């Protein structure tokens, strides 16, 4: 028997949201299945992302669950209609961890992205040489082909900021990351110049958090906040040593929205941030 392909990140999220809808309605899976005219086993397969579901079925479930948030229901139906198999990130399924593929998929569909980084330049704004140097020092040590796969994947993710009609991208970078000479003086200087060039794009907002700020919330981690079509479908991605971690509980979303608001407010303005980056680049 051919193994069933692993569900995509979007299908897993859709399944999770359908389960949340049922639970908010106060229905057990058996009760919901009876109202939907299906079996509890079939419903369980849908809620665990083992089976897909049609947009019409999603709308029927939302009606039975008394969900009146129409933009939210429309967004769930759109997710059910998507066929992501065969998209560019699928080419990496055999060579890269699934977490990186999930991140690429979520970024592709995001309506906006907000990030904050302490010790790294955001992946969306990295040069290929900078990324290659970062990946070359991973543990365990990757082979040269593995490094190139990761570099290629990272550059293709940057379609989010380079596409013809790009969505907003906002990031806060700590000054410490700007001083790290990843790859030596030339690579570091080219990376800073690339940041300056990207910061001039209308849809990109880059702020620097200077050393003078001192302590600030979230200083121990990098944060990717991926905005969905409605706030309930936002996703937080955190970098961990073992790979990306995705969070979508409403309490987590609210916490990281507030955290990013605080960090952005503490950072320099985009204009002063560019001045600081330019000053550091001149010293390399």
C-alpha positions in Angstrom: 0.0 0.0 0.0 1.3 3.5 -0.9 1.9 5.6 2.2 -0.5 8.5 2.6 1.4 11.7 2.1 1.8 13.8 5.2 -0.8 16.6 5.5 0.3 20.1 4.7 0.6 22.7 7.4 -2.5 24.5 6.1 -4.6 21.3 6.1 -3.5 20.6 9.7 -4.5 24.1 10.7 -7.9 23.7 8.9 -8.5 20.5 10.8 -7.6 22.1 14.1 -10.0 25.0 13.5 -12.8 22.7 12.6 -12.3 20.8 15.9 -12.3 24.1 17.8 -15.5 25.1 16.1 -17.2 21.9 17.2 -15.9 22.2 20.8 -17.1 25.9 21.0 -20.5 24.6 20.0 -20.4 22.2 22.9 -20.9 19.1 20.7 -19.1 15.8 21.0 -17.8 14.2 17.9 -20.6 11.6 18.0 -23.3 14.4 18.2 -21.7 16.4 15.5 -21.3 13.4 13.2 -25.0 12.7 13.6 -26.0 16.2 12.7 -23.6 16.2 9.7 -24.9 12.8 8.5 -21.6 11.0 8.8 -19.8 8.7 11.2 -17.7 9.8 14.2 -14.8 8.0 12.6 -15.1 10.0 9.4 -15.3 13.2 11.4 -12.3 12.2 13.5 -10.3 11.7 10.3 -11.2 15.2 9.1 -10.3 16.8 12.5 -7.0 15.0 12.5 -6.1 16.0 9.0 -6.0 12.4 7.7 -8.8 13.3 5.3 -9.4 16.4 3.4 -12.8 18.3 3.3 -14.6 20.3 0.6 -15.4 24.0 1.0 -19.1 23.2 0.9 -18.6 20.7 3.7 -16.7 23.4 5.7 -19.6 25.8 5.4 -22.1 23.1 6.4 -20.1 22.4 9.5 -19.9 26.0 10.4 -23.6 26.3 10.1 -24.3 23.3 12.3 -21.8 24.7 14.8 -23.6 28.1 14.8 -20.5 30.0 13.7 -21.6 33.5 12.6 -18.1 34.9 11.9 -18.5 35.0 8.1 -15.0 36.2 7.2 -13.6 33.4 9.3 -15.8 30.8 7.7 -14.9 32.2 4.2 -11.2 31.9 5.1 -11.7 28.3 6.2 -13.6 27.4 3.0 -10.7 29.0 1.0 -8.2 26.8 2.8 -10.3 23.7 2.0 -10.3 24.6 -1.7 -6.5 25.0 -2.0 -4.4 22.3 -3.7 -0.9 22.9 -2.5 0.7 19.6 -3.7 3.1 20.4 -6.5 4.0 23.9 -5.3 7.7 24.8 -5.2 8.3 23.8 -1.6 7.2 20.2 -2.3 10.4 19.7 -4.3 12.3 19.8 -1.0 10.1 17.3 0.9 12.7 14.5 0.6 15.7 16.6 1.5 14.6 19.1 4.2 12.8 18.9 7.5 9.1 19.2 7.3 9.1 22.2 9.6 10.9 24.3 7.0 8.3 23.2 4.3 5.5 24.2 6.7 7.1 27.6 7.3 7.4 28.2 3.5 3.8 27.2 3.0 2.5 29.5 5.8 4.6 32.4 4.6 3.3 32.0 1.0 -0.3 32.4 2.2 0.3 35.1 4.8 -1.4 38.4 4.3 1.5 40.1 6.3 4.6 39.0 8.2 6.0 40.6 11.4 9.3 39.4 12.8 11.8 40.2 15.6 15.4 38.9 15.7 18.1 39.2 18.3 21.2 37.4 17.0 20.3 36.9 13.4 19.5 38.8 10.2 15.9 37.8 9.1 15.9 35.0 6.6 13.7 37.0 4.3 16.4 39.6 4.0 19.5 37.4 3.9 21.9 37.3 1.0 22.8 33.8 -0.4 26.3 34.1 0.9 25.2 35.0 4.4 22.7 32.1 4.5 25.3 29.7 3.2 27.7 30.6 6.0 24.9 30.2 8.6 23.9 26.8 7.3 27.5 25.6 7.0 27.9 25.9 10.7 24.9 23.8 11.7 25.1 20.8 14.0 25.4 18.1 13.0 27.7 19.3 10.2 25.7 19.2 6.9 27.1 18.0 3.6 27.7 20.5 0.8 24.6 19.4 -1.0 22.5 19.7 2.2 23.8 23.3 2.6 22.9 24.2 -1.0 19.4 22.7 -0.6 18.8 24.9 2.5 20.2 28.0 0.8 18.0 27.4 -2.3 15.0 26.9 -0.1 15.7 30.1 1.9 16.1 32.2 -1.3 12.9 30.9 -2.8 11.0 31.8 0.5 12.0 35.4 -0.2 9.4 35.4 -3.0 7.2 36.9 -0.3 9.1 40.2 -0.4 10.0 40.1 -4.1 6.7 39.2 -5.8 5.0 41.7 -8.0 2.3 42.7 -5.6 3.9 41.9 -2.2 2.2 41.9 1.2 3.6 44.0 4.1 6.8 42.7 5.8 7.9 44.3 9.1 10.9 43.3 11.1 12.9 44.4 14.1 16.6 43.5 14.2 18.7 43.9 17.3 21.9 45.9 16.8 23.9 42.9 17.9 23.0 41.0 14.7 24.3 43.9 12.6 27.8 43.7 14.2 28.2 39.9 13.7 30.7 39.4 10.9 29.1 36.3 9.4 31.4 35.1 6.6 34.0 37.8 7.1 34.1 41.5 6.4 33.1 41.3 2.7 30.0 39.1 3.3 29.0 41.0 6.3 29.3 44.4 4.5 27.3 43.0 1.5 24.6 41.8 3.9 24.3 45.2 5.5 24.1 46.9 2.1 21.4 44.5 1.1 19.5 45.3 4.3 19.7 49.0 3.4 18.5 48.3 -0.2 15.5 46.2 1.0 14.6 48.7 3.7 13.9 51.3 0.9 11.1 49.1 -0.5 7.6 50.5 0.3 6.2 47.3 1.6 9.2 46.6 4.0 9.5 48.2 7.4 12.9 47.5 9.1 13.6 48.8 12.6 16.8 48.4 14.6 16.6 47.8 18.4 19.8 49.6 19.6 22.0 48.4 22.5 20.9 51.5 24.4 17.4 50.0 25.0 18.8 47.4 27.4 16.5 44.6 28.5 13.3 44.0 26.4 10.6 41.3 26.2 11.3 38.4 24.0 15.1 39.0 24.0 15.9 35.3 24.1 14.1 34.2 20.9 13.4 35.0 17.3 9.8 35.5 16.4 7.9 35.1 13.1 4.3 36.3 13.2 2.4 35.2 10.1 -0.9 37.0 9.6 -3.8 35.0 8.2 -6.8 36.4 6.3 -8.5 36.9 9.7 -6.7 37.2 13.1 -8.1 33.8 14.3 -5.9 32.2 11.5 -2.7 33.9 12.4 0.3 31.7 13.3 3.4 32.3 15.4 6.7 30.5 14.4 9.5 30.2 16.9 13.0 29.0 16.0 14.2 26.2 18.2 17.4 24.2 18.0 15.5 21.1 16.8 13.5 23.1 14.2 10.6 25.5 13.8 7.7 25.4 16.3 4.3 26.6 15.3 1.7 28.2 17.7 -1.9 29.1 16.9 -3.8 29.1 20.3 -5.6 32.4 20.7 -3.7 33.1 24.0 -0.4 32.7 22.2 -1.4 34.9 19.3 -2.4 37.7 21.6 0.8 37.4 23.7 3.1 37.6 20.6 1.1 40.4 19.0 1.5 42.5 22.2 5.2 41.5 22.5 5.9 42.6 18.9 4.0 45.9 19.6 6.3 46.6 22.6 9.5 45.7 20.7 8.6 47.8 17.7 7.8 50.7 19.9 11.2 50.4 21.6 13.1 50.2 18.3 14.5 53.1 16.3 12.4 54.6 13.5 13.0 53.2 10.0 15.0 56.3 9.0 17.2 56.2 12.1 17.6 52.4 11.7 18.9 52.9 8.1 21.4 55.5 9.5 22.7 53.1 12.1 23.0 50.2 9.5 24.9 52.5 7.2 27.3 53.6 10.0 28.1 50.0 10.9 28.6 49.0 7.3 31.1 51.9 6.8 33.3 50.5 9.6 33.6 47.1 8.0 
